[in-house]
Amino acid sequence: MSKQYFFEAGSFQDLSYAELVSVFNLYGVSKDRIQRFTDKVFIVRDNEVSEEIIKKIFNRLGGFVRYGYLLDQVDTFLAEYIAKGTKVTFGVSVLGNSHKQDSIFLRKLSGELKDELKRNNVPSRFIRPLNREIELNAAQVLKNEIVEKGFELCIIKSENDEIYGCTMGVQDIESFAMRDYDRPFTDVKMGTLPPKLARMMVNLAGLKEGIVWDPFCGSGTIPVEAAVLGFDLLGSDIDEQALEYTEKNIEWASDKGLIGIIKYDVFHLDVKEPDNRTLAKLRKTPISAVVCEPYMGPPQRSTLFSGKAELFLARVEDLYRGLFDILQEVTHEGFIVVMIIPSYKTSWGWKTIGVRDIVGKRWEVLNTELSGGRDLKWSRKNSIITRNIFILRRK
Ligand SMILES: C[S@@+](CC[C@H](N)C(=O)[O-])C[C@H]1O[C@@H](n2cnc3c(N)ncnc32)[C@H](O)[C@@H]1O
């Protein structure tokens, strides 16, 4: 019987789901093979996908913290470790809809597993979740080498069902954190995207290879994530310092061995007043997708006056109008754009711009196709700005 796999999403589950659908699609797995078992745990059933591909897919993702295979029978899975007889490091996590009783259940189950191993003369080390958590975090799984030296048993609970799985890997949080905090250049005034979101956006373009262009490249977060995935790059910006930052950050990531050999070009472009030479260059370049975040105003600490939000939104609209005029000239049918439209929290409620007001009818909005009708948003708790993600295809 073929294996079934689970994928556990991070904090932005609807966005993660769309990313998962998009990346599985690249490997020929259709959306209906992906079941949303709980809000954040997805089950993939497909006889054609090998374990190697599943690993490759997980390693591409920005929005997932853990993946593994489902167990047919939970009572026999220890046999493998008992047969080996060597010391086992293990953990137990409850994923999904958690209840108060889960921590008691978790303690009991881990005690039983430890006893069973001991009865069979297998020494073991149990790693418990931190504080009152019922789930090990990725750092604990990585630091204690749980996957290599033993197992993490996951109890995956929906409202009325419960299944068991074994973790095969967790997100490479160190590498994401390194690109977020250790890169040499960050423009704090302009704001930067979290690399995980940048990664998800690149994945939402649904491409395996090609050239990704970020026309508002800032400090280069999107270009670096696209480069990590092996894409060639174009990065442009109106600001000379942003161009320098992007270039230096790409070089740094390359020196750190985070990216392989790719081609890239970083150049000046004001999307509102594009010069003919740059347009000619863009026309000749076989760009596969644009992935971008526009200028959204300086970082905000408190709720905005609605007039200020309207001003920021008018600027965003202006930038996008410029960009889409350029895209009309330099792209073709089927071209993909993944972009952010901000919403601002104002004293009069949330304010944003409709995607149709920006792109008209010449572009198809693919969000529903990928997300099952849910909004694709990235917003931290108590945040004043929400980033709404849109995926568009030129008609
Ligand atoms: C929010 S920042 C992008 C940040 C970037 N995603 C990152 O993570 O570093 C927006 C960028 O848009 C650029 N920008 C503003 N007006 C522009 C224009 N007319 N044409 C091109 N770029 C522009 C700014 O210089 C800024 O670097």
The ligand as a Tripos MOL2 file, in Angstrom:
@<TRIPOS>MOLECULE
LIG
   27    29     1     0     0
SMALL
NO_CHARGES

@<TRIPOS>ATOM
      1 C1          8.2040   48.0210    0.3510 C.3       1 LIG1
      2 S1          9.5880   48.2440   -0.6400 S.3       1 LIG1
      3 C2          9.8960   46.6210   -1.2180 C.3       1 LIG1
      4 C3         10.5970   45.8280   -0.1770 C.3       1 LIG1
      5 C4         11.0620   44.5030   -0.6600 C.3       1 LIG1
      6 N1          9.9620   43.6250   -0.9850 N.3       1 LIG1
      7 C5         11.9680   43.8760    0.3950 C.2       1 LIG1
      8 O1         11.5410   42.9090    1.0500 O.co2     1 LIG1
      9 O2         13.0660   44.3470    0.5710 O.co2     1 LIG1
     10 C6          9.0070   49.0440   -2.0700 C.3       1 LIG1
     11 C7         10.0700   49.4980   -3.0470 C.3       1 LIG1
     12 O3          9.4080   50.1730   -4.1290 O.3       1 LIG1
     13 C8         10.3280   51.1330   -4.6470 C.3       1 LIG1
     14 N2          9.6220   52.1280   -5.4600 N.ar      1 LIG1
     15 C9          8.8640   53.1820   -5.0420 C.ar      1 LIG1
     16 N3          8.4230   53.8780   -6.1040 N.ar      1 LIG1
     17 C10         8.8750   53.2420   -7.2130 C.ar      1 LIG1
     18 C11         8.7400   53.4820   -8.6050 C.ar      1 LIG1
     19 N4          8.0590   54.5300   -9.0890 N.pl3     1 LIG1
     20 N5          9.3210   52.6050   -9.4810 N.ar      1 LIG1
     21 C12        10.0300   51.5610   -9.0050 C.ar      1 LIG1
     22 N6         10.2210   51.2980   -7.6990 N.ar      1 LIG1
     23 C13         9.6360   52.1240   -6.8100 C.ar      1 LIG1
     24 C14        10.9600   51.6980   -3.3860 C.3       1 LIG1
     25 O4         12.1950   52.3240   -3.6810 O.3       1 LIG1
     26 C15        11.0830   50.4600   -2.4960 C.3       1 LIG1
     27 O5         12.3740   49.9210   -2.5710 O.3       1 LIG1
@<TRIPOS>BOND
     1     1     2 1
     2     2     3 1
     3     2    10 1
     4     3     4 1
     5     4     5 1
     6     5     6 1
     7     5     7 1
     8     7     8 2
     9     7     9 1
    10    10    11 1
    11    11    12 1
    12    11    26 1
    13    12    13 1
    14    13    14 1
    15    13    24 1
    16    14    15 ar
    17    14    23 ar
    18    15    16 ar
    19    16    17 ar
    20    17    18 ar
    21    17    23 ar
    22    18    19 1
    23    18    20 ar
    24    20    21 ar
    25    21    22 ar
    26    22    23 ar
    27    24    25 1
    28    24    26 1
    29    26    27 1
@<TRIPOS>SUBSTRUCTURE
     1 LIG1         1 GROUP 0 **** ****
